[in-house]
Structure formats: C-alpha cells, structure tokens
Amino acid sequence: MAASEFAAVEDAVHLVLDRQQLSPNVTRLVVAAPRIAQVRKAGQFVIVRLGPGAERIPLTIAKVDAAAGTIDLVIQAVGKSTFDLCELQPGDAITDVAGPLGKPTELITSGHAVLVGGGVGTAVIQPIAQALHASGVRVTSVIGGRSREWVILEEELRQVGDVVTCTDDGSYGRHGFVTEALRDLIAAGGVDVVYAVGPVPMMRAVAQLTQPAGVPTYASLNAIMVDGTGMCGGCRVSVGGETRYACVDGPEFDAHLVDFSLLSDRLTTYRDFEQQALERREACRIGALSAQAARVEAAAAPTEGAPA
C-alpha cells in the first residue's frame, strides 16, 4: 500500500449525518458506513471507538440504508463513553466503526414470531422484525418502558407488524411488564418463536415463561465485549453448560440454555471503574463550564478607562 493510501485510511472517519433523541437517555445516530451498510444482516453489530484512546463499545445496527451508505446506531447513555457518543451532533465524526460482527439472527420463514424488547433492547428487535416481515412472517412486537417517554421505536415497528406497548406506571399502553403481555399471547396460542432483548432479569423471565410452553426462544446477550472477534474472552457466557463467546458465537443464543445468573454477575465486573470514569467526566464538565462562565464574565466587565 502506498503512503498516500495509508494516509487516506488514517484520515477516514465515519460522519454523523443525523441525530434524534428517542427517550431521555437514548439517542439515535445515523452514521456514514457504506461498506457495512452493504453487507450487514439482522442481529449483527459493530464495535465503535469515538477517537484515539477511547473505549470500544459494541452497538447493534438498528437499521441500514444501503443506497445512502448509512447505518443507524441507537445508544443508551449509561457511562462515560456512551454519554460522549450521545452528545455527538451532525457533522461530528467517529474514528472507528468495525463490523458487521456476530452471527446473524436465525430467522423463521413462516408462522408467528413475537419479539420482546425492554428499554433500549427495542432497538435490537427492530432489524429482526424488519427481516421477519420481509420473509412473510407474522410479527408481533411487545415493547416497554418505565413510562410513556421511555417507549421507543413504536411507529417503526408498527410498519412491520402488530405492536403491544407496556409501561410500568400505566401512563401509556398496557399497564405492567412486557412479560405479562407475552404470557397472554402465548396463552392465546399460535406463537412459533420468541426473540427477547433487554435487561437480564427481563430475558430470564421471558425464558422461564416460554420454556414450559415449549416455545423456542432466543435471547440477545449484552455481555461485556472488547475486541469483538473472540480473542479477549471478555464476552464469554455459559450456554447449556458450555462456554460460548457472545461476539463470535452470538450474540443470540437459546434462552432456555443460558446461565443468566453468571451473565448478570459478569456484567458487574467493571461497574466501579465505570462509575469512577463517569464521575471524572462530570467533574471535567463542571470545571470547563466554570471556566467558560469566568471568561464570559471577564469579557463583559468594563476595562479600565472604558466608559461605564
């Protein structure tokens, strides 16, 4: 490769073309990634690095526009790195977007599929719902949030099937958890498969509900991930008593075989470090805002000898 080609690769960035706030802490970014947009399949993800020295973050590809060469990333602001990503504006850039990674979703080709999304997990079921609908499968999406403002992507999912909305406080849709709505759907019969994405307790509850009914169920596991290629072992999970790697063997697995207790424990491994990083970020922001306010005040103050 010529020196000019190396320079072109080093200068290549992924521009943010659009930004939308979906809920108080969930943001959708439309990012330029033409090669990924051409080959991505439902269920796959990317590893994103905002800039040199930044943390590597796995994010599901919620939607693609192959003609425009863009991918949609839906990000929940929970730690320093995700807060940094959520603050990006159109015209800003992400240094690295690697993918598509992971195995595509195992899609049924006929019948009735129920997709259960909790919180930001709704963004993960969106591409699965679109792919199932394109194959002629009947799709019902059960989505939920704490209250109305936390329910996301309802209209997008209504374009590909039925939608049941649930809120914990009853402020919108059905009052209660997504698992309660799922129980009613299974009791009514005719459910051929369930796909679940969301907090670990929710996915565990879905698996416990569908197993006695004999309904095949897949869970997309949000394991800790670093390189996304199976080398670091950070995303290892136990499925059917065997070790699997969410980045290369998943991220979706038979929910009836997943050790959710182990997954939950492993997700807390770096919680203290994440909290410390977030606190340092907030301290830096407060310091920067104070300095900015001081500069504004100084600029507004009359200089010596100037008319009052």
N, C-alpha and C positions, 0 to 999 in steps of 0.2 A: 504493500500500500504506500502510495506517495505521501510526502509530508503534507501536501495540501489536503489530501483525503483524510489524514489523521486530524488535521485542524478542523475539517468540516464535521467529523464525528464528535470532537470535543465541544464544538460550538452548538451542536444540535441540542435543542430543548423542546419541551412539549408545552406549547402555549395554552393558557386558559382562555377559552373563547366565550364562555358564558358561565354565569353563576346564578343559582337560585337557592333561597333559603326555604327548606321544606318543613322544618319544625324548629323550635327554639335552639336545638343543638345539632341539627342535621342539615348539611349543605350538599347540593348537587353541583358538581363542576363538569362542564363539557370541555374536554381536553383533546388537543390535536395529537393523534397517534395513528396515522394512516395504515401502517403495516399490521398493527394489532387489530384494527377495525376490520381488516380484510379476512382474517382467519379465526377470530375468536368464536367460541361456541358457548352455549348456555352453561353456566356453572363454573366457568373459568375465571381467573382473577389475575391481577397484576401486582407487582411489588413496586412501590413508589418511593422515591427519595427526593425530597424537596430540593436539596443542594448538597454541596460537599460537607461531609461530617454529619449530615442529618440522619435520623433514624430511618430504617427501611420499614415501610408499612404495607401489609397486604390489604388490597381493596378489591372487592368484587366489581366486575364490569357489568354495570346495571343495564346498559343499552349501548348499541353501536349504530353509527351511520356510516356504512362502508363508502357510500358515494362522497360524503363530505370528509371522510377520513377522521372521524371523531369517536371518542368513547365517553360515556357518562360514568363518573365516579361519585358515589354517594357516601359521604363521610360523616361520622358522628364524632363531635368534639368531646373527647374524654380525657386526653392527656396533652402534653406539650406539643408533640408532633402533629396530632390531629387538629389541635387548635390552630397551629401555624398553617396547615393546609386549608382549613375552613376560612381563614382570613384572606386567602388569595382572591384577586379581582381579575376580571377580563383584561388581558394584556400582560399579566404576570406569567411566569413560566415555572415548570417543574423540570428539574435537571434530568432525572431518570424515571422512566416508566418501562419496566421489564415484564414481558409476557407475550401471549397469554400463557398462564401456568395452571397446573392442576388438570385433573381429568374432567371432561365434560359430563354433564348430568346424564344419567341413564333415563331416557325418556320412554314412556309407554307410547304406543302408536294408535291406541283406541281405548274407549272407555271413559271413565270419570276420574279425574285427578283433583285432589284437594291440596291446596298449598297454604301453609300456615306461617304467617310472618309476624314476629313480635318486634315492635320498635323498628330499628334500622334494618332488621332482618327482612323487612318488607322489600327493601331494595334488592336483596339477593333472590327473592322469589320472582321478581319482575321478569328477568330474562327467561326463567324456566317456564313461566306462564305463557310468555310470547311464543316460545318454541313449541310447547304442547299445543297451543291453539293453532299454530301453523300446520301441525300434523293432523288436525281434525279431532283432537281430544277435547272433551268437555272439561272446562276448567272452573273451579270454584276457589276463590282466594279468601281466606279468613285472616284479617289483619287487625291489629290492635295497638293501643297506646294508653297511657295514663289518663289522658283527656283528649278532647277534640283536636287541640293544636299539635298533639304528638302523633296523630294518624297521618301517614304519608302515602303518596302514590296511588290513592284510591281511584282517581279518574283514569290513570294509565292502565290499571288492572281491569277496570270496567270495559275497556276496549277489547279485551280478550276473554271475557267470561263474567260469571257472577261474582259478586263481592259481598262478604259479610263483614261489617265493621264492628269492633268491640272497643269499649273504653272502660277502664277500671272504675271511673266515677259515674258512668252513665250519662255523661254530657253529650255523647254522640253515638248513634247506632245502638247496638245491643249493650246492655249493662252487664259487665262481667268479663271473664278472661276468654281468650281465644280457644282454650281447651274445652270450655263449656259449649261453645258453638260447634266445635268439631265433634263433640260427643253426640249432639243432636243429628248432625249429618250422617255419622256412622250408624246411628240407631235407625235412620230412615232407609238405610241400605243403598247399595249401588256405588259405593266408593271402592275404586280399584287400587289406588295408591295414594299415599300422603307424603308430601315433602315439607319438612319443618326447618325453619331458620329463625333463630332468635337467642335470647338468653338461655344459658344451660338449664336452669330449672324448668323453663317452658318446654324445651326439646325433650327433656327427660319425662315430663308429664305427658307429652304427646305420645312418646313411645310406650309408656305404661298404659295409655288409653287404647292404642291401636293393636297392641300385641294380643290381648285376649280375643279381639275381634278378627284376628288373622289378616289384618290389612297391611301389606308391605309398606314400610315407612323408611324414608331416607332423611338423615339429618346432616346439614352442612355445618361442620365443626369449625369454630372460630379459635383454633389453637394458636399459641404463640408461634410466630414464624420469623425467621431471619433471612435466610438466603432464598428460600422458595424452591430449592432444587434437591432437597433431601440430604444435603451434606452436613448440616449443623445438628440435626436431630432435635431441635427445639420444639418442633410441632408433633412429636410422637404422641400417639394416642393408643389406647388398648381397645381392640375390636375383636370380639369373640375370643378373648384371652390372648391374642397375638398383637405384637407391636406393629403399628402402621404409622405412616408419615402423612399428615394431612396435606402437605404441599404436593406430593407426587402420587400418593395412593388415593387421595381425596380431592377436594375437601368433603365430599359427601360419602357417607357410609350407612350401612344398615343400622338404623337407630335402635333396633332390638338387640344388637350385639355390642353397642358402645358402652364403655365404662364411664358414665357421666361423672361419677364421684372423682375419679382420677383426673378427668379433664378439668373439672372445677378447681381442684387443688392446684394443678399446674398453672392455671390462669392467674393465680395469685403470686406466682414466683417473684415477679419484679414490681409488685404493687407499691412497695415503699419507695423504690427508686423512681417510679413514675410520678409519685406524689411529690417527691423532692424536686424533680425536674420541672413539674408544673409550678411549684411554689417559687423556684428560681426565676421562671419565666415571668410570673406575675410581679415579682419584685423588680425585675428589669423594666417591665412596662410602667410600673408606678414611678420608678426613678426617671425614666425617659419623659413621662408626662409632666413630672415636676420640673424637670429641666426646660421642657418646652414652654411651660407656663411662665417660668422665670424669664426666659428670653423674650416672650411676648410682653411681659410687664416692663422689662427694661427698655424695649423698643418704644413702648407707649409713653414712658416717662419723659418729661421735658428735659432737654440737655441744658447744661449750664450756659447762661447767657441768652437762651432762647426765650421768645415771648411766652408768657404764661397763658 
